[in-house]
Amino acid sequence: MANSRHAEIYRSGRVFLAGDAAHVFNAGGSALNVGLQDAIDLAGRLNAVLREQAPLEELDAYQAVRHPAGEHALTQTRAQAALAATDPSSRALRNVLGEILTARSTARRLAELMEDA
Ligand SMILES: Cc1cc2nc3c(=O)[nH]c(=O)nc-3n(C[C@H](O)[C@H](O)[C@H](O)COP(=O)(O)OP(=O)(O)OC[C@H]3O[C@@H](n4cnc5c(N)ncnc54)[C@H](O)[C@@H]3O)c2cc1C
């Protein structure tokens, strides 16, 4: 999908990717949040290692934690972009999803998934 990308690796030695350098989403609303969460996660780990409060391996956990978060946001934003398209298939998908979302539990689950992204 256009302009929707995800780096496979967030760390190579002393080089770390975060924010748009790590992931680009094709629907609005998630990019700043996910990027800031990358930065907060990484800053905490770097601080702990530099203060010798955590072993060097702590830095590997950055990839383990933040890459799945990026992948989740990518899935959500790709789905949003597909639903927002104007072709007949996307319109049909929107209509079907609209029917399904009249169920409160389904709407709540979708909101939870979007909130996590
Ligand atoms: C028009 C537009 C609207 C958007 N709207 C939204 C929105 O509504 N909600 C949302 O969540 N996100 C939105 N985004 C996305 C959001 O702006 C980005 O996700 C966010 O700015 C990424 O932050 P970042 O720090 O990762 O990268 P950037 O903001 O791109 O920061 C990278 C910085 O690094 C600097 N730099 C680059 N190369 C070098 C170098 N070699 N040496 C030194 N410095 C360098 C750049 O000059 C830049 O200042 C929008 C983006 C655009 C373009």
The ligand as an ORCA input file, in Angstrom:
! r2SCAN-3c Opt
* xyz 0 1
  C       1.192     16.871      6.451
  C       1.376     15.929      7.603
  C       0.357     15.769      8.526
  C       0.494     14.883      9.589
  N      -0.525     14.749     10.484
  C      -0.395     13.904     11.518
  C      -1.444     13.772     12.491
  O      -2.498     14.386     12.402
  N      -1.253     12.911     13.514
  C      -0.106     12.189     13.646
  O       0.025     11.415     14.592
  N       0.912     12.322     12.744
  C       0.794     13.162     11.697
  N       1.810     13.288     10.780
  C       3.012     12.463     10.949
  C       3.945     13.090     11.986
  O       4.242     14.425     11.625
  C       5.226     12.259     12.031
  O       4.881     10.917     12.339
  C       6.203     12.770     13.084
  O       6.558     14.106     12.842
  C       7.460     11.909     13.044
  O       8.350     12.383     13.982
  P       9.844     11.939     13.911
  O      10.527     12.677     15.017
  O       9.937     10.455     13.874
  O      10.376     12.427     12.484
  P      10.482     13.909     11.926
  O       9.393     14.780     12.501
  O      10.570     13.752     10.441
  O      11.836     14.427     12.528
  C      13.066     14.029     11.986
  C      14.016     15.192     12.145
  O      15.335     14.756     11.781
  C      15.910     15.771     11.003
  N      16.938     15.125     10.163
  C      16.782     14.365      9.056
  N      17.961     13.957      8.589
  C      18.888     14.448      9.422
  C      20.293     14.367      9.467
  N      21.007     13.677      8.563
  N      20.933     15.000     10.474
  C      20.260     15.687     11.419
  N      18.911     15.801     11.425
  C      18.251     15.184     10.433
  C      14.767     16.362     10.195
  O      15.094     17.664      9.742
  C      13.668     16.385     11.247
  O      13.676     17.557     12.020
  C       1.696     14.160      9.724
  C       2.731     14.336      8.787
  C       2.575     15.200      7.749
  C       3.708     15.366      6.755
*
